[in-house]
Amino acid sequence: AFPMLRGHVLLVPHFGEKLPQILTPQALEAAFWFLLQCPPAPRGRGSSERGYRIGFNSLGALASVNHLHLHAYPLAEPPLERATSRPVRLLENNVIVSEVDQFPAFAISFEGIFELMPVENSEDTPLVYQLPWTRDGVPMASVLATLKELNRAVMVLVDMMVKRNIPHNIHMCFSGRRLRVWVFPRRFQNPETSESDFNIAAMELTGTAVLNACCRLE
């Protein structure tokens, strides 16, 4: 369903090109920059890390239409983002690949870790950090290198699943100094679902319950 909550928007990075619902490196890069520009509010302001998250549903994993799009929605920190992970590989430019541990659904996580710069703050607000930019407003080379390696690593897995017809859901967030991506391989899900069903897509896989009517709370 769209929208699922206030502030829910669609990202269509290849608008007008009529591409199918298969993630591309360019679409993933656009999602990264969206998250970097919309970080969650700092802790201590009653925010519970509420900020934009991005979800992607492939065909066979409850994508409702076959055109390339991603979902962006403001969401408090879900259980998935608090789950522990077991590192399996350290890549170049501060990118870590891990297997999510102690969580009901299997997922591979990717993290790009940035060196952040503190921003001046007043005494009654927590210290805020931001990405380091040059004087010309261009991200520093270290930021671009981390984003490139993170994109490459995620797309290696995504391309493999596409070639093998493995449906998948993806969740992304930017929190603290980490840009994080979780990839969930799935069995094929029937897209012809009923509104009375509890349908598990990218948002639900984070541990967030989505109910389409108040009566469903009873």
Disulfide bonds with the S-S distance in Angstrom:
none
